[in-house]
Amino acid sequence: MGVLLWPMAAWAAGSAGHGHGTEAGPPVTPDAPVLFYVGPLPVTNSMVYTWLIALVIFLVVRLGTRRMQEVPTGVQNLIETAVESLEELTKGLLEPKVARWSFPLVATFFLFIVISNLMGLLPGVGSIGWGHPGPGPFGVDHVEKPLLRPPTADANMTVAMAAVFFIMSTWWAIRYNGPVGLIKHIFGVKGGMRGWIVIPLSLIFLFIGLIEVISICIRPVALAMRLYGNIYGGESVLTIMLTHSPLGIGALPFYFLELLVAVVQALVFTLLSIAFIGTLCSHVEEEEHGSAAGH
């Protein structure tokens, strides 16, 4: 029967992850283990950590906005800096009204992902759990069911975020262009050409539009799998280095690399989301053509 134990090697290395590497198979299980059930609903370790991360975000925001000051300091200054930076980034890449629609979503994506990734590197995350007893009073040979797992290392979470992005970006594209305008935006002849040349070009742009539709459908898959693959891969590398080097010292350089990856992957997910929204909610080509015609 499994017991709640702490693998000392993982603790000594201060890693988030990662007492899985002593048995055959992947060093970190691709699926998030189920801890308990609420009725028919399974609750996994990544869900539990998601709730803890949401609680941390709520407490930090509450602490920073409890006593608002005209000249911000401390936590309020940190929160305002993060929000203003994300707002400027969004406004710099999207038209004003589109930026106004999408800013709350993309800012939430970035803050949740970066905090999830960084908290996933805390000592004990993925290394405290149920497993077979090992050397020492609190050691285990293999943590079969970790108590906590970073949400972004669970494909269910990244797919859910990508699905939210796909639904909202589609809605904004329809709202911006209109149903007919969106079809024209995807399949219409670009460049403002007129006359008989439009007929053969229509066939070409119809084919290009079909490719664009496939691209639009693939975008959420790319977002989900890129984030999941990088974070899950990092967890696996840390686990291997922890379990195949003395006292887990070999994981130390990879640990600092994962700190960088945690921020970069959050930024990549956010920037790609903004870029994908911009491709569907923009009239740059039409505006450029109209400007050229005016001259």
Secondary structure, 3 states (H helix, E strand, C coil): CCEEECCHHHHHHCCCCCCCCCCCCCCCCCCCCEEEEECCEEEEHHHHHHHHHHHHHHHHHHHHHCCCCCCCCHHHHHHHHHHHHHHHHHHHHCCHHHHHHHHHHHHHHHHHHHHHHHHCCCCCCCCCEEEEECCCCCCEEEEEEECCCCHHHCHHHHHHHHHHHHHHHHHHHHHHHCHHHHHHHHHCCCCCCCCCCHHHHHHHHHHHHHHHHHHHHHHHHHHHHHHHHHHHHHHHHHHHHHHCCHHHHHHHHHHHHHHHHHHHHHHHHHHHHHHHHHHHCCCHHHHHHHHHHHC
